[in-house]
Amino acid sequence: MVVKFAIVFAWLLAVGLIGCQAQQTGNNPDSAETENSATISSEPFEYSQVELSDAKFRTDGEGVCWFELHYKFVKGMPTANYLLALRFPGTKNACLKEIAAWQLQTEGVIKDGLTLQESTLKDFEFVLSEAEVPMEGYTDISNVLTGTYQAD
């Protein structure tokens, strides 16, 4: 019984009645292009350009500084990996926030917070960086937004 099944299965496979076969497209039956073939872009990666503005801060009683930051893509759109850097010059306070493209729109607000190492905050700096592949490093794509810290 098993031998008969194996023979029938081999025959069906040989005539193409079962198995996985991609359908060819176009008029050329020898064409290597199929409906399932992936297209690989030969275009080089282009960095976006983002404008940062309107930073707002508030500090809670537990030593956490919450921030909101407005962003707008003025060239390109969110398609890669991003890194938002916040630092308070002259202190140990700093924050790096990884952001995936799906978390951003062409314009919006980034909200997050950091635990403060030092409570004295004076000035702040924000910058957004982008990387096609994070392991290859990030490139700054925004203005450096600076200002004087004022909590709401």
ZAZAMI-929187 format. One record per residue: residue in one letter; x negated, y negated, z of N, C-alpha, C in turn; residue number from 1. Coordinates in steps of 0.1 Angstrom, whole numbers, plus 5000, padded with zeros to 4 digits. Atoms other than C-alpha are relative to their C-alpha. Example, Ala and Ser with C-alpha at 12.3 -4.5 7.8 and 13.67 -1.06 7.14 Angstrom:
<rs>
+------+--------+---------+------+---------+----------+-------+--------+---------+------+-----+
! code ! n_east ! n_north ! n_up ! ca_east ! ca_north ! ca_up ! c_east ! c_north ! c_up ! pos !
+------+--------+---------+------+---------+----------+-------+--------+---------+------+-----+
!    a !   4991 !    5012 ! 5000 !    4877 !     5045 !  5078 !   4991 !    4988 ! 5000 !   1 !
!    s !   5009 !    5011 ! 5000 !    4863 !     5011 !  5071 !   5008 !    4989 ! 5008 !   2 !
+------+--------+---------+------+---------+----------+-------+--------+---------+------+-----+
</rs>
This chain:
<rs>
+------+--------+---------+------+---------+----------+-------+--------+---------+------+-----+
! code ! n_east ! n_north ! n_up ! ca_east ! ca_north ! ca_up ! c_east ! c_north ! c_up ! pos !
+------+--------+---------+------+---------+----------+-------+--------+---------+------+-----+
!    m !   4992 !    5012 ! 5000 !    5000 !     5000 !  5000 !   4991 !    4987 ! 5000 !   1 !
!    v !   5009 !    5011 ! 4999 !    4972 !     4976 !  5009 !   4992 !    4998 ! 4987 !   2 !
!    v !   5008 !    5001 ! 5013 !    4953 !     4984 !  4977 !   5009 !    4994 ! 4989 !   3 !
!    k !   4991 !    5006 ! 5010 !    4984 !     4976 !  4956 !   5002 !    4985 ! 5002 !   4 !
!    f !   4998 !    5014 ! 4997 !    4989 !     4943 !  4974 !   4988 !    4992 ! 4995 !   5 !
!    a !   5013 !    5007 ! 5004 !    4952 !     4934 !  4968 !   4999 !    4998 ! 4985 !   6 !
!    i !   5001 !    5001 ! 5014 !    4955 !     4942 !  4931 !   5010 !    4990 ! 4995 !   7 !
!    v !   4990 !    5009 ! 5005 !    4987 !     4922 !  4926 !   4995 !    4986 ! 5004 !   8 !
!    f !   5005 !    5013 ! 4996 !    4972 !     4893 !  4946 !   4989 !    4995 ! 4991 !   9 !
!    a !   5011 !    5004 ! 5009 !    4940 !     4893 !  4925 !   5005 !    4996 ! 4986 !  10 !
!    w !   4994 !    5003 ! 5013 !    4961 !     4894 !  4893 !   5007 !    4986 ! 5000 !  11 !
!    l !   4993 !    5013 ! 4999 !    4983 !     4864 !  4904 !   4990 !    4989 ! 5001 !  12 !
!    l !   5010 !    5010 ! 4999 !    4952 !     4845 !  4914 !   4993 !    4997 ! 4987 !  13 !
!    a !   5007 !    5001 ! 5012 !    4936 !     4852 !  4881 !   5008 !    4993 ! 4989 !  14 !
!    v !   4992 !    5007 ! 5010 !    4965 !     4840 !  4860 !   5005 !    4986 ! 5005 !  15 !
!    g !   4997 !    5013 ! 4995 !    4969 !     4809 !  4881 !   5014 !    4998 ! 5006 !  16 !
!    l !   4987 !    5002 ! 4994 !    5003 !     4816 !  4896 !   5000 !    4996 ! 5015 !  17 !
!    i !   5001 !    5005 ! 4986 !    4991 !     4810 !  4931 !   4986 !    4993 ! 5002 !  18 !
!    g !   5013 !    5006 ! 4998 !    4962 !     4790 !  4945 !   5001 !    4985 ! 4999 !  19 !
!    c !   5000 !    5015 ! 5000 !    4953 !     4753 !  4947 !   4993 !    4995 ! 4987 !  20 !
!    q !   5006 !    5006 ! 5012 !    4947 !     4735 !  4914 !   5005 !    4986 ! 4999 !  21 !
!    a !   4996 !    5014 ! 5002 !    4947 !     4698 !  4908 !   5005 !    4999 ! 4986 !  22 !
!    q !   4995 !    5003 ! 5014 !    4967 !     4686 !  4878 !   4991 !    4990 ! 4994 !  23 !
!    q !   5009 !    5009 ! 5007 !    4946 !     4669 !  4852 !   5009 !    4989 ! 4995 !  24 !
!    t !   4993 !    5011 ! 5006 !    4956 !     4635 !  4840 !   4993 !    4996 ! 4987 !  25 !
!    g !   5005 !    5004 ! 5013 !    4951 !     4619 !  4806 !   5002 !    5010 ! 4990 !  26 !
!    n !   4998 !    4991 ! 5012 !    4950 !     4635 !  4772 !   4989 !    5011 ! 4999 !  27 !
!    n !   5011 !    4991 ! 5001 !    4917 !     4653 !  4777 !   5001 !    5011 ! 5010 !  28 !
!    p !   4998 !    4989 ! 4991 !    4922 !     4688 !  4792 !   4987 !    5003 ! 5007 !  29 !
!    d !   5013 !    4998 ! 4993 !    4885 !     4689 !  4801 !   4996 !    4989 ! 5009 !  30 !
!    s !   5003 !    5012 ! 4992 !    4887 !     4656 !  4820 !   4998 !    5005 ! 5015 !  31 !
!    a !   5003 !    4997 ! 4986 !    4872 !     4658 !  4855 !   5009 !    4992 ! 5009 !  32 !
!    e !   4992 !    5008 ! 4992 !    4896 !     4632 !  4867 !   5013 !    5007 ! 5004 !  33 !
!    t !   4987 !    4993 ! 4995 !    4926 !     4646 !  4888 !   5008 !    4990 ! 5007 !  34 !
!    e !   4991 !    5009 ! 4992 !    4955 !     4630 !  4906 !   4995 !    4999 ! 5014 !  35 !
!    n !   5004 !    5000 ! 4986 !    4938 !     4638 !  4939 !   4985 !    4994 ! 5001 !  36 !
!    s !   5014 !    5005 ! 4999 !    4903 !     4624 !  4930 !   5000 !    4986 ! 5006 !  37 !
!    a !   5002 !    5013 ! 4993 !    4891 !     4596 !  4952 !   4992 !    4990 ! 4992 !  38 !
!    t !   5008 !    5010 ! 5007 !    4878 !     4564 !  4938 !   4990 !    4994 ! 5010 !  39 !
!    i !   5010 !    5006 ! 4991 !    4846 !     4550 !  4952 !   4997 !    4987 ! 4994 !  40 !
!    s !   5003 !    5014 ! 5004 !    4841 !     4513 !  4950 !   4985 !    4998 ! 4998 !  41 !
!    s !   5014 !    5003 ! 5002 !    4808 !     4502 !  4935 !   4997 !    4985 ! 5004 !  42 !
!    e !   5002 !    5014 ! 4996 !    4814 !     4466 !  4947 !   4993 !    4999 ! 5013 !  43 !
!    p !   5007 !    5001 ! 4988 !    4791 !     4454 !  4974 !   5010 !    4994 ! 5011 !  44 !
!    f !   4992 !    5005 ! 4989 !    4806 !     4446 !  5008 !   4999 !    4985 ! 5001 !  45 !
!    e !   5000 !    5015 ! 4999 !    4816 !     4409 !  5011 !   5004 !    4996 ! 5014 !  46 !
!    y !   4997 !    5005 ! 4987 !    4816 !     4392 !  5045 !   5012 !    4990 ! 5000 !  47 !
!    s !   4989 !    5010 ! 4999 !    4847 !     4373 !  5056 !   4995 !    4987 ! 5006 !  48 !
!    q !   5003 !    5012 ! 4993 !    4847 !     4338 !  5070 !   5012 !    4996 ! 5009 !  49 !
!    v !   4989 !    5002 ! 4990 !    4867 !     4330 !  5101 !   4998 !    4987 ! 5008 !  50 !
!    e !   5001 !    5012 ! 4992 !    4875 !     4298 !  5119 !   5006 !    5003 ! 5014 !  51 !
!    l !   4996 !    4999 ! 4986 !    4877 !     4299 !  5157 !   5004 !    4987 ! 5006 !  52 !
!    s !   4996 !    5012 ! 4994 !    4896 !     4273 !  5177 !   5009 !    5002 ! 5012 !  53 !
!    d !   4991 !    5000 ! 4989 !    4917 !     4264 !  5207 !   4998 !    5011 ! 5011 !  54 !
!    a !   5003 !    4990 ! 4989 !    4901 !     4285 !  5235 !   5007 !    4995 ! 5013 !  55 !
!    k !   4993 !    5002 ! 4987 !    4922 !     4287 !  5267 !   4995 !    5010 ! 5010 !  56 !
!    f !   5005 !    4992 ! 4990 !    4911 !     4301 !  5300 !   5009 !    4999 ! 5012 !  57 !
!    r !   4994 !    5000 ! 4987 !    4927 !     4311 !  5333 !   4992 !    5010 ! 5009 !  58 !
!    t !   5007 !    4991 ! 4990 !    4911 !     4327 !  5364 !   5010 !    5005 ! 5010 !  59 !
!    d !   4992 !    4995 ! 4990 !    4929 !     4350 !  5387 !   4993 !    5001 ! 5013 !  60 !
!    g !   5006 !    4999 ! 4987 !    4922 !     4356 !  5424 !   4991 !    5012 ! 5002 !  61 !
!    e !   5008 !    4987 ! 4999 !    4904 !     4389 !  5417 !   4987 !    4998 ! 4992 !  62 !
!    g !   5013 !    5002 ! 5006 !    4874 !     4373 !  5399 !   5000 !    5003 ! 4985 !  63 !
!    v !   4999 !    4997 ! 5015 !    4887 !     4379 !  5363 !   5004 !    4987 ! 4993 !  64 !
!    c !   4998 !    5012 ! 5008 !    4885 !     4352 !  5337 !   5008 !    5005 ! 4987 !  65 !
!    w !   4992 !    4996 ! 5012 !    4913 !     4357 !  5311 !   4999 !    4989 ! 4989 !  66 !
!    f !   5001 !    5010 ! 5011 !    4909 !     4340 !  5277 !   5010 !    5003 ! 4988 !  67 !
!    e !   4993 !    4999 ! 5012 !    4929 !     4333 !  5246 !   4993 !    4992 ! 4990 !  68 !
!    l !   5008 !    5006 ! 5010 !    4913 !     4323 !  5213 !   5007 !    5001 ! 4987 !  69 !
!    h !   4994 !    5000 ! 5013 !    4929 !     4313 !  5180 !   4990 !    5003 ! 4989 !  70 !
!    y !   5009 !    4997 ! 5012 !    4913 !     4327 !  5148 !   5008 !    4999 ! 4987 !  71 !
!    k !   4994 !    5000 ! 5013 !    4920 !     4323 !  5111 !   4990 !    5004 ! 4990 !  72 !
!    f !   5008 !    4996 ! 5011 !    4905 !     4341 !  5082 !   5001 !    4990 ! 4989 !  73 !
!    v !   5000 !    5010 ! 5010 !    4896 !     4314 !  5057 !   4994 !    5005 ! 4987 !  74 !
!    k !   5005 !    4993 ! 5012 !    4878 !     4337 !  5033 !   5001 !    5015 ! 5003 !  75 !
!    g !   4999 !    4986 ! 4997 !    4886 !     4374 !  5030 !   5012 !    5003 ! 5009 !  76 !
!    m !   4989 !    4995 ! 4991 !    4909 !     4394 !  5053 !   4994 !    5011 ! 5009 !  77 !
!    p !   5006 !    4990 ! 4991 !    4904 !     4419 !  5081 !   4999 !    5013 ! 4993 !  78 !
!    t !   5002 !    4987 ! 5007 !    4889 !     4450 !  5065 !   4989 !    5008 ! 5006 !  79 !
!    a !   5012 !    4994 ! 4995 !    4859 !     4459 !  5087 !   5001 !    5002 ! 5015 !  80 !
!    n !   5001 !    5000 ! 4986 !    4847 !     4461 !  5122 !   4995 !    4987 ! 5005 !  81 !
!    y !   5003 !    5014 ! 4995 !    4844 !     4430 !  5144 !   4995 !    5001 ! 5014 !  82 !
!    l !   5005 !    5001 ! 4987 !    4826 !     4419 !  5175 !   5001 !    4986 ! 5004 !  83 !
!    l !   4999 !    5013 ! 4995 !    4837 !     4389 !  5195 !   4991 !    4998 ! 5012 !  84 !
!    a !   5009 !    5002 ! 4989 !    4810 !     4375 !  5217 !   5004 !    4987 ! 5008 !  85 !
!    l !   4997 !    5012 ! 4992 !    4818 !     4351 !  5246 !   4989 !    5000 ! 5011 !  86 !
!    r !   5010 !    5002 ! 4990 !    4791 !     4337 !  5268 !   5001 !    4987 ! 5007 !  87 !
!    f !   5000 !    5012 ! 4993 !    4788 !     4311 !  5294 !   4985 !    4996 ! 5003 !  88 !
!    p !   5014 !    5003 ! 4999 !    4753 !     4296 !  5290 !   4996 !    4996 ! 5014 !  89 !
!    g !   5005 !    5004 ! 4986 !    4732 !     4293 !  5322 !   5006 !    5009 ! 5011 !  90 !
!    t !   4995 !    4990 ! 4990 !    4751 !     4322 !  5339 !   4998 !    5014 ! 4995 !  91 !
!    k !   5001 !    4986 ! 5004 !    4752 !     4360 !  5338 !   5013 !    5005 ! 4994 !  92 !
!    n !   4987 !    4997 ! 5005 !    4788 !     4359 !  5325 !   4999 !    5001 ! 4985 !  93 !
!    a !   4999 !    4998 ! 5015 !    4792 !     4374 !  5290 !   5010 !    5011 ! 4997 !  94 !
!    c !   4990 !    4990 ! 5004 !    4817 !     4395 !  5271 !   4998 !    5003 ! 4986 !  95 !
!    l !   5000 !    4995 ! 5014 !    4815 !     4416 !  5239 !   5012 !    5008 ! 4998 !  96 !
!    k !   4987 !    4993 ! 5002 !    4848 !     4427 !  5226 !   5000 !    5006 ! 4986 !  97 !
!    e !   4999 !    4993 ! 5013 !    4849 !     4453 !  5197 !   5014 !    4999 ! 4996 !  98 !
!    i !   4986 !    5002 ! 5006 !    4879 !     4447 !  5174 !   5000 !    5008 ! 4987 !  99 !
!    a !   4998 !    4993 ! 5013 !    4890 !     4470 !  5146 !   5009 !    4992 ! 4991 ! 100 !
!    a !   4992 !    5008 ! 5010 !    4905 !     4456 !  5114 !   5015 !    5001 ! 5002 ! 101 !
!    w !   4986 !    4998 ! 4999 !    4939 !     4470 !  5121 !   5006 !    4992 ! 5012 ! 102 !
!    q !   4996 !    5008 ! 4989 !    4940 !     4449 !  5153 !   5002 !    4985 ! 4997 ! 103 !
!    l !   5000 !    5014 ! 5004 !    4938 !     4416 !  5134 !   5009 !    4998 ! 4989 ! 104 !
!    q !   4993 !    5005 ! 5012 !    4959 !     4397 !  5110 !   4992 !    4989 ! 4994 ! 105 !
!    t !   5008 !    5011 ! 5006 !    4948 !     4369 !  5087 !   5000 !    4988 ! 5009 ! 106 !
!    e !   5001 !    5011 ! 4990 !    4956 !     4345 !  5116 !   5007 !    5005 ! 5012 ! 107 !
!    g !   4994 !    4996 ! 4987 !    4964 !     4350 !  5153 !   4992 !    4996 ! 5012 ! 108 !
!    v !   5006 !    5004 ! 4987 !    4953 !     4349 !  5189 !   4994 !    5013 ! 5005 ! 109 !
!    i !   5006 !    4989 ! 4993 !    4928 !     4372 !  5206 !   5001 !    4997 ! 5015 ! 110 !
!    k !   4998 !    5001 ! 4985 !    4935 !     4378 !  5243 !   4992 !    5011 ! 5007 ! 111 !
!    d !   5007 !    4990 ! 4992 !    4912 !     4395 !  5268 !   4995 !    4993 ! 5012 ! 112 !
!    g !   5005 !    5005 ! 4988 !    4894 !     4390 !  5300 !   4986 !    5006 ! 5003 ! 113 !
!    l !   5012 !    4994 ! 4996 !    4861 !     4396 !  5317 !   4998 !    4998 ! 5015 ! 114 !
!    t !   5003 !    5001 ! 4986 !    4850 !     4402 !  5353 !   4988 !    4991 ! 5002 ! 115 !
!    l !   5011 !    5010 ! 4998 !    4829 !     4373 !  5365 !   4989 !    5005 ! 5009 ! 116 !
!    q !   5012 !    4997 ! 4992 !    4794 !     4379 !  5377 !   4996 !    4988 ! 5009 ! 117 !
!    e !   5002 !    5013 ! 4992 !    4791 !     4342 !  5389 !   5013 !    4992 ! 4998 ! 118 !
!    s !   4987 !    5007 ! 5001 !    4820 !     4320 !  5397 !   4998 !    4986 ! 4995 ! 119 !
!    t !   5002 !    5013 ! 5005 !    4804 !     4288 !  5385 !   4999 !    5000 ! 4985 ! 120 !
!    l !   5000 !    5000 ! 5015 !    4814 !     4282 !  5349 !   5001 !    4986 ! 4995 ! 121 !
!    k !   5001 !    5014 ! 5005 !    4806 !     4251 !  5329 !   5003 !    5000 ! 4985 ! 122 !
!    d !   4999 !    5000 ! 5014 !    4802 !     4256 !  5292 !   5003 !    5014 ! 4995 ! 123 !
!    f !   4997 !    4987 ! 5006 !    4814 !     4284 !  5269 !   4996 !    5000 ! 4985 ! 124 !
!    e !   5002 !    4998 ! 5015 !    4805 !     4298 !  5234 !   5007 !    5013 ! 4996 ! 125 !
!    f !   4994 !    4989 ! 5007 !    4825 !     4321 !  5212 !   4994 !    5001 ! 4986 ! 126 !
!    v !   5004 !    4997 ! 5014 !    4813 !     4337 !  5179 !   5006 !    5014 ! 4996 ! 127 !
!    l !   4994 !    4988 ! 5005 !    4829 !     4364 !  5158 !   4990 !    5006 ! 4989 ! 128 !
!    s !   5009 !    4994 ! 5009 !    4807 !     4389 !  5139 !   5007 !    5012 ! 4993 ! 129 !
!    e !   4994 !    4990 ! 5008 !    4815 !     4415 !  5112 !   4990 !    5010 ! 4996 ! 130 !
!    a !   5009 !    4990 ! 5006 !    4800 !     4448 !  5101 !   5008 !    5010 ! 4992 ! 131 !
!    e !   4993 !    4990 ! 5008 !    4810 !     4472 !  5074 !   4997 !    5013 ! 5008 ! 132 !
!    v !   5004 !    4988 ! 4992 !    4791 !     4499 !  5094 !   4994 !    4995 ! 5013 ! 133 !
!    p !   5006 !    5006 ! 4988 !    4785 !     4489 !  5131 !   4986 !    5005 ! 5003 ! 134 !
!    m !   5014 !    4995 ! 4997 !    4754 !     4511 !  5134 !   4989 !    4992 ! 4992 ! 135 !
!    e !   5009 !    5008 ! 5008 !    4738 !     4488 !  5107 !   4999 !    4986 ! 5005 ! 136 !
!    g !   5001 !    5013 ! 4994 !    4744 !     4457 !  5128 !   5011 !    4991 ! 4995 ! 137 !
!    y !   4989 !    5010 ! 5003 !    4768 !     4427 !  5128 !   4994 !    4987 ! 4995 ! 138 !
!    t !   5004 !    5013 ! 5006 !    4766 !     4394 !  5109 !   5010 !    4990 ! 5005 ! 139 !
!    d !   4991 !    5011 ! 4996 !    4781 !     4362 !  5123 !   5008 !    4995 ! 4988 ! 140 !
!    i !   4991 !    5004 ! 5011 !    4811 !     4352 !  5102 !   5009 !    4988 ! 5004 ! 141 !
!    s !   4992 !    5011 ! 4995 !    4826 !     4324 !  5123 !   4991 !    4988 ! 5004 ! 142 !
!    n !   5007 !    5012 ! 4993 !    4818 !     4289 !  5136 !   4997 !    5004 ! 5014 ! 143 !
!    v !   5002 !    4998 ! 4985 !    4803 !     4289 !  5171 !   5008 !    4990 ! 5007 ! 144 !
!    l !   4991 !    5009 ! 4992 !    4831 !     4275 !  5192 !   4994 !    4998 ! 5013 ! 145 !
!    t !   5005 !    5004 ! 4987 !    4817 !     4256 !  5221 !   5009 !    4990 ! 5007 ! 146 !
!    g !   4992 !    5010 ! 4992 !    4833 !     4236 !  5249 !   4997 !    5001 ! 5014 ! 147 !
!    t !   5002 !    5000 ! 4986 !    4835 !     4229 !  5285 !   5012 !    5008 ! 5006 ! 148 !
!    y !   4990 !    4991 ! 4994 !    4853 !     4255 !  5306 !   5010 !    4992 ! 5009 ! 149 !
!    q !   4989 !    5006 ! 4992 !    4886 !     4243 !  5321 !   5011 !    5011 ! 5001 ! 150 !
!    a !   4989 !    4990 ! 4998 !    4910 !     4269 !  5336 !   5013 !    4993 ! 5001 ! 151 !
!    d !   4986 !    5005 ! 4999 !    4947 !     4264 !  5333 !   5006 !    5002 ! 5014 ! 152 !
+------+--------+---------+------+---------+----------+-------+--------+---------+------+-----+
</rs>
